[in-house]
Amino acid sequence: MKKILRISVIILLFFLLILVRFYGVKIFYDPFIKYFNGDFLTGSFPELNTIKLFLNLVIRYVINSTISLAIIYFVFLKKEYLKFSVLFYLVAFIVFIIIYFVQLKLAFSNGYLLAFYIRRMLIHPIFLLILLPTFYYQKITKK
């Protein structure tokens, strides 16, 4: 693949991540946006539809992960990086979604920070910021 085309695709994919972030508030159900933007330390725990929240988290995670995986592939053009990343995203989702919903069941009774940061890991493409430098480092140290 020509370098200019690859760079264009990568820029387009990053732009898609920005669009998901920008329109995520309007598109996805998340009662914790207002909760964490408001006075969550003294405010009451929001009413929520657990199934709707779960489905929206899954959809948003899949969208962000798919775009992130495409970025990883087009940056490095290595299928082994892509395979590892898919497994990483899958395992991370399972672990984080379990912890997040346990926290929800407890209504953040042991503090809100863990749930806040796990939620961020689920709804934002933070793993991309971890995997890109990791793969780059691996690539330059193999030479």
SELO-422794 format. One line per 5 residues: number of its first residue (from 1); their letters; for each residue x, y, z of N, C-alpha, C. Coordinates in nm, 4 decimals. Last residue first. Layout:
NUM	a	X:Y:Z:X:Y:Z:X:Y:Z | ...
This chain:
143	kktik	1.5173:-0.4400:1.5375:1.6137:-0.4126:1.4292:1.7542:-0.4334:1.4727 | 1.3622:-0.4605:1.7620:1.3890:-0.5833:1.6860:1.4935:-0.5638:1.5784 | 1.3186:-0.2048:1.8507:1.4160:-0.2862:1.9250:1.4465:-0.4177:1.8540 | 1.1190:-0.1069:1.6826:1.2546:-0.0495:1.6741:1.3588:-0.1308:1.7491 | 0.9000:-0.2727:1.7547:0.9485:-0.2677:1.6160:1.0917:-0.2140:1.6092
138	qyyft	0.8592:-0.2121:2.0214:0.8949:-0.3481:1.9836:0.9560:-0.3510:1.8438 | 0.7851:0.0549:1.9933:0.9055:0.0201:2.0683:0.9531:-0.1204:2.0312 | 0.5453:0.0179:1.8531:0.6533:0.0942:1.7930:0.7873:0.0610:1.8608 | 0.3942:-0.1199:2.0403:0.4314:-0.1864:1.9152:0.5460:-0.1130:1.8454 | 0.3778:0.0850:2.2334:0.4319:-0.0465:2.2671:0.4786:-0.1194:2.1414
133	pllil	0.2515:0.2993:2.1079:0.3925:0.3129:2.1468:0.4578:0.1781:2.1808 | -0.0053:0.1577:2.0605:0.0764:0.2166:1.9535:0.2231:0.2347:1.9947 | -0.1126:0.0794:2.3144:-0.0609:-0.0191:2.2199:0.0276:0.0400:2.1106 | -0.1925:0.3133:2.4468:-0.0990:0.2209:2.5114:-0.0327:0.1306:2.4075 | -0.3698:0.4351:2.2832:-0.2571:0.5159:2.3309:-0.1524:0.4310:2.4027
128	lfiph	-0.5546:0.2311:2.2628:-0.4780:0.2687:2.1436:-0.3533:0.3481:2.1838 | -0.6769:0.2375:2.5084:-0.5851:0.1271:2.4792:-0.5015:0.1542:2.3542 | -0.8507:0.4535:2.4901:-0.7274:0.4697:2.5669:-0.6270:0.3586:2.5368 | -1.0930:0.5466:2.3513:-0.9902:0.4589:2.2925:-0.8536:0.4707:2.3601 | -1.3641:0.5295:2.5888:-1.2647:0.6058:2.5133:-1.1564:0.5123:2.4607
123	ilmrr	-1.5230:0.3583:2.7356:-1.5878:0.4459:2.6379:-1.4909:0.5294:2.5548 | -1.3569:0.2041:2.9034:-1.4551:0.1385:2.8174:-1.5091:0.2298:2.7079 | -1.2060:0.3854:3.0420:-1.1356:0.2851:2.9616:-1.2312:0.2173:2.8637 | -1.4123:0.5175:3.1762:-1.3331:0.5892:3.0753:-1.2581:0.4930:2.9844 | -1.4899:0.3156:3.3511:-1.5847:0.3671:3.2518:-1.5109:0.4401:3.1402
118	iyfal	-1.2605:0.3076:3.5060:-1.2963:0.1912:3.4250:-1.3948:0.2330:3.3170 | -1.2756:0.5578:3.6296:-1.1669:0.5299:3.5363:-1.1935:0.4060:3.4515 | -1.5164:0.5329:3.7802:-1.4958:0.6450:3.6880:-1.3891:0.6111:3.5836 | -1.4686:0.3115:3.9428:-1.5747:0.3052:3.8411:-1.5553:0.4153:3.7365 | -1.2607:0.4217:4.1002:-1.2410:0.2993:4.0232:-1.3430:0.2898:3.9104
113	lygns	-1.3862:0.6529:4.2161:-1.2716:0.6635:4.1259:-1.2501:0.5391:4.0400 | -1.5871:0.6282:4.4052:-1.6264:0.6459:4.2663:-1.5090:0.6398:4.1693 | -1.6249:0.3964:4.6767:-1.5605:0.5090:4.6109:-1.5933:0.5115:4.4630 | -1.7750:0.1850:4.7552:-1.6349:0.1859:4.7980:-1.5546:0.2962:4.7283 | -2.0208:0.2306:4.6350:-2.0109:0.2425:4.7805:-1.8663:0.2426:4.8305
108	falkl	-2.1209:0.2419:4.3772:-1.9941:0.3102:4.4054:-1.9715:0.3260:4.5559 | -2.3321:0.0589:4.3863:-2.3604:0.2028:4.3779:-2.2390:0.2863:4.4191 | -2.2920:-0.2040:4.3541:-2.2583:-0.1505:4.4862:-2.2842:-0.0003:4.4958 | -2.3508:-0.2215:4.0883:-2.4379:-0.2911:4.1838:-2.4150:-0.2399:4.3253 | -2.1302:-0.0813:3.9863:-2.2655:-0.0260:3.9729:-2.3613:-0.0909:4.0719
103	qvfyi	-1.9236:-0.2606:4.0457:-1.9239:-0.1270:4.1065:-2.0624:-0.0625:4.0988 | -2.0027:-0.4639:3.8762:-1.9976:-0.4901:4.0205:-2.0001:-0.3572:4.0949 | -1.9665:-0.3323:3.6352:-2.1024:-0.3636:3.6779:-2.1097:-0.4089:3.8233 | -1.6828:-0.3071:3.6338:-1.7700:-0.1895:3.6269:-1.9106:-0.2205:3.6766 | -1.5915:-0.5719:3.6354:-1.5596:-0.4827:3.7478:-1.6544:-0.3632:3.7505
98	iifvi	-1.6948:-0.6504:3.3842:-1.7337:-0.7202:3.5078:-1.7093:-0.6297:3.6283 | -1.5649:-0.4791:3.2127:-1.7107:-0.4717:3.2201:-1.7606:-0.5421:3.3456 | -1.2922:-0.5488:3.2477:-1.3412:-0.4173:3.2887:-1.4934:-0.4111:3.3001 | -1.2821:-0.8167:3.1474:-1.2386:-0.7834:3.2840:-1.3009:-0.6521:3.3306 | -1.3803:-0.7834:2.8841:-1.4430:-0.8773:2.9772:-1.4084:-0.8412:3.1212
93	favly	-1.1992:-0.5928:2.7769:-1.3426:-0.5656:2.7859:-1.4091:-0.6556:2.8890 | -0.9555:-0.7300:2.7916:-0.9738:-0.6056:2.8675:-1.1219:-0.5740:2.8829 | -1.0062:-0.9371:2.6094:-0.9807:-0.9674:2.7508:-1.0036:-0.8436:2.8368 | -1.0376:-0.7817:2.3727:-1.1415:-0.8732:2.4189:-1.1261:-0.9034:2.5677 | -0.7964:-0.6423:2.3470:-0.9222:-0.5691:2.3589:-1.0334:-0.6573:2.4144
88	flvsf	-0.6179:-0.8642:2.3209:-0.6039:-0.7669:2.4298:-0.7353:-0.6921:2.4535 | -0.7079:-0.9790:2.0833:-0.7142:-1.0551:2.2082:-0.7069:-0.9619:2.3290 | -0.6483:-0.7651:1.9109:-0.7849:-0.8160:1.9210:-0.8015:-0.8926:2.0521 | -0.3691:-0.7469:1.9477:-0.4560:-0.6361:1.9872:-0.6012:-0.6807:2.0023 | -0.2764:-0.9861:1.8352:-0.2538:-0.9588:1.9769:-0.3506:-0.8513:2.0270
83	klyek	-0.3587:-0.9391:1.5695:-0.4110:-1.0537:1.6451:-0.3949:-1.0324:1.7949 | -0.2041:-0.7111:1.5057:-0.3498:-0.7045:1.5020:-0.4113:-0.8185:1.5831 | 0.0505:-0.8124:1.5213:0.0129:-0.7017:1.6092:-0.1391:-0.6918:1.6178 | 0.0339:-1.0004:1.3163:0.0550:-1.0483:1.4532:0.0241:-0.9384:1.5557 | 0.0074:-0.8466:1.0843:-0.1087:-0.9217:1.1324:-0.0903:-0.9721:1.2749
78	klfvf	0.1153:-0.5296:1.0253:0.1573:-0.6599:1.0783:0.0370:-0.7304:1.1386 | 0.1092:-0.2556:0.9608:0.0877:-0.3570:0.8575:0.1390:-0.4951:0.8995 | 0.1261:-0.0295:1.1272:0.2350:-0.1270:1.1270:0.2273:-0.2323:1.0160 | -0.0920:0.1385:1.0649:0.0351:0.1975:1.1069:0.1493:0.0970:1.0886 | -0.3009:-0.0344:1.0030:-0.2476:0.0523:0.8975:-0.1165:0.1208:0.9368
73	yiial	-0.3404:-0.1641:1.2556:-0.3038:-0.2393:1.1351:-0.2393:-0.1483:1.0303 | -0.4080:0.0497:1.4215:-0.2899:-0.0328:1.4517:-0.2450:-0.1092:1.3276 | -0.6444:0.1319:1.2930:-0.5290:0.2228:1.3029:-0.4017:0.1427:1.3279 | -0.8032:-0.0927:1.3356:-0.7701:-0.0531:1.1984:-0.6493:0.0406:1.1983 | -0.8243:-0.0802:1.6113:-0.7574:-0.1945:1.5497:-0.7176:-0.1642:1.4058
68	sitsn	-0.9731:0.1574:1.6345:-0.8379:0.1491:1.6910:-0.7590:0.0336:1.6302 | -1.2141:0.0800:1.5146:-1.1360:0.1899:1.4558:-0.9918:0.1840:1.5058 | -1.2829:-0.1228:1.6963:-1.2678:-0.1515:1.5537:-1.1847:-0.0443:1.4847 | -1.3014:0.0195:1.9376:-1.2022:-0.0870:1.9212:-1.1776:-0.1178:1.7747 | -1.5169:0.1941:1.8931:-1.3829:0.2476:1.9220:-1.2746:0.1426:1.8985
63	ivyri	-1.7202:-0.0043:1.8484:-1.6887:0.1000:1.7486:-1.5475:0.1538:1.7697 | -1.7112:-0.1492:2.0893:-1.6866:-0.2168:1.9616:-1.6495:-0.1147:1.8531 | -1.7793:0.0504:2.2735:-1.6504:-0.0168:2.2835:-1.6146:-0.0839:2.1515 | -2.0398:0.1107:2.1908:-1.9357:0.2145:2.1856:-1.7965:0.1526:2.1902 | -2.1643:-0.1384:2.2361:-2.1632:-0.0775:2.1027:-2.0512:0.0256:2.0908
58	vlnlf	-2.1239:-0.1700:2.5149:-2.0721:-0.2683:2.4195:-2.0605:-0.2065:2.2805 | -2.2615:0.0521:2.6145:-2.1182:0.0380:2.6399:-2.0553:-0.0592:2.5407 | -2.5191:-0.0127:2.5284:-2.4541:0.1073:2.4755:-2.3034:0.1053:2.5000 | -2.5653:-0.2447:2.6805:-2.5674:-0.2504:2.5340:-2.4977:-0.1296:2.4719 | -2.5498:-0.1368:2.9440:-2.4590:-0.2418:2.8986:-2.4515:-0.2458:2.7459
53	lkitn	-2.7651:0.0456:2.9399:-2.6287:0.0923:2.9644:-2.5277:-0.0097:2.9131 | -2.9778:-0.1321:2.9031:-2.9522:-0.0281:2.8027:-2.8098:0.0258:2.8163 | -2.9543:-0.2771:3.1413:-2.9422:-0.3450:3.0119:-2.9092:-0.2447:2.9016 | -2.9913:-0.0767:3.3388:-2.8684:-0.1546:3.3322:-2.8488:-0.2207:3.1963 | -3.0895:0.2323:3.3530:-3.1377:0.1115:3.2887:-3.0138:0.0271:3.2601
48	lepfs	-3.0777:0.4253:3.6540:-3.0228:0.3774:3.5291:-3.0911:0.2501:3.4830 | -3.0570:0.7152:3.8526:-3.1387:0.6031:3.8074:-3.0813:0.5561:3.6749 | -2.7470:0.8069:4.0199:-2.8519:0.8239:3.9174:-2.9318:0.6955:3.8931 | -2.7046:0.8826:4.3587:-2.6693:0.7905:4.2517:-2.7806:0.7937:4.1476 | -2.7047:1.2303:4.4499:-2.7553:1.0940:4.4606:-2.7135:1.0128:4.3384
43	gtlfd	-2.4177:1.4321:4.5457:-2.5416:1.4032:4.4740:-2.5835:1.2584:4.4901 | -2.1701:1.4642:4.6521:-2.2832:1.4789:4.7437:-2.4167:1.4457:4.6784 | -2.0081:1.3943:4.4392:-1.9653:1.3606:4.5750:-2.0806:1.3698:4.6745 | -2.1125:1.4953:4.2062:-2.1294:1.3527:4.2318:-2.0867:1.3119:4.3721 | -2.2297:1.7433:4.0792:-2.1777:1.7281:4.2150:-2.1957:1.5837:4.2601
38	gnfyk	-2.1579:1.6730:3.7351:-2.2231:1.7483:3.8413:-2.1537:1.7267:3.9748 | -2.0234:1.4989:3.5789:-2.0054:1.6412:3.5504:-2.0648:1.7286:3.6594 | -2.1106:1.2543:3.6721:-1.9712:1.2906:3.6971:-1.9418:1.4362:3.6626 | -2.3849:1.2762:3.5894:-2.3484:1.2444:3.7276:-2.2057:1.2895:3.7575 | -2.3799:1.3127:3.3158:-2.4288:1.4214:3.4011:-2.3866:1.4005:3.5460
33	ifpdy	-2.2659:1.0591:3.2619:-2.2067:1.1815:3.2076:-2.2498:1.2999:3.2936 | -2.4145:0.8513:3.3541:-2.3041:0.8968:3.4381:-2.2320:1.0180:3.3816 | -2.6016:0.7592:3.1784:-2.6473:0.8501:3.2837:-2.5342:0.9061:3.3701 | -2.5822:0.7095:2.8590:-2.4862:0.7063:2.9685:-2.5296:0.8067:3.0762 | -2.6431:0.6058:2.5400:-2.7053:0.6206:2.6720:-2.5976:0.6074:2.7786
28	fikvg	-2.5138:0.7797:2.2572:-2.5113:0.6678:2.3503:-2.5752:0.7033:2.4846 | -2.5475:1.0254:2.1141:-2.5871:0.8972:2.0562:-2.6051:0.7883:2.1619 | -2.4532:1.2440:2.2571:-2.5858:1.2504:2.1962:-2.6367:1.1129:2.1535 | -2.2016:1.1648:2.3366:-2.2955:1.2125:2.4380:-2.4385:1.2111:2.3837 | -2.0728:1.1092:2.0927:-2.1040:1.0029:2.1873:-2.2065:1.0419:2.2914
23	yfrvl	-1.9806:1.3027:1.9238:-2.1236:1.2717:1.9192:-2.1662:1.1636:2.0175 | -1.7055:1.3087:1.9982:-1.7851:1.4310:1.9929:-1.9353:1.4013:1.9992 | -1.6214:1.0411:1.9765:-1.6078:1.1139:2.1042:-1.7013:1.2343:2.1079 | -1.6725:0.9961:1.7085:-1.7369:0.9116:1.8102:-1.7327:0.9815:1.9449 | -1.4993:1.1895:1.5971:-1.6448:1.1990:1.5775:-1.7213:1.1152:1.6804
18	illff	-1.2520:1.0853:1.6730:-1.2922:1.2173:1.7223:-1.4428:1.2346:1.7085 | -1.2522:0.8510:1.5226:-1.2483:0.8431:1.6696:-1.2930:0.9754:1.7323 | -1.2457:0.9668:1.2673:-1.3631:0.8892:1.3094:-1.3677:0.8728:1.4614 | -0.9882:1.0725:1.2723:-1.1019:1.1637:1.2627:-1.2314:1.0929:1.3044 | -0.8460:0.8360:1.2675:-0.8380:0.9215:1.3872:-0.9536:1.0221:1.3886
13	lliiv	-0.9176:0.7566:1.0065:-0.9575:0.6748:1.1219:-0.9500:0.7550:1.2518 | -0.7956:0.9589:0.8548:-0.9407:0.9406:0.8497:-0.9905:0.8601:0.9697 | -0.5280:0.9024:0.9143:-0.5862:1.0323:0.9517:-0.7381:1.0237:0.9532 | -0.5105:0.6476:0.7952:-0.4861:0.6641:0.9396:-0.5460:0.7955:0.9888 | -0.5553:0.7143:0.5268:-0.6480:0.6244:0.5968:-0.6327:0.6393:0.7475
8	sirli	-0.3284:0.8744:0.4780:-0.4643:0.9295:0.4624:-0.5670:0.8451:0.5367 | -0.1260:0.6889:0.5138:-0.1335:0.8047:0.6034:-0.2723:0.8675:0.5966 | -0.1844:0.5143:0.2975:-0.1849:0.4670:0.4374:-0.2009:0.5823:0.5343 | -0.1435:0.6897:0.0827:-0.2760:0.6311:0.1046:-0.2888:0.5810:0.2482 | 0.1276:0.7397:0.1101:0.0342:0.8530:0.1184:-0.1083:0.8028:0.1434
3	kkm	0.2394:0.4792:0.0708:0.2528:0.5484:0.1983:0.1513:0.6624:0.2138 | 0.0544:0.2171:-0.0821:0.1347:0.3391:-0.0919:0.1279:0.4178:0.0386 | 0.0848:-0.1178:0.0000:0.0000:0.0000:0.0000:0.0893:0.1241:0.0000
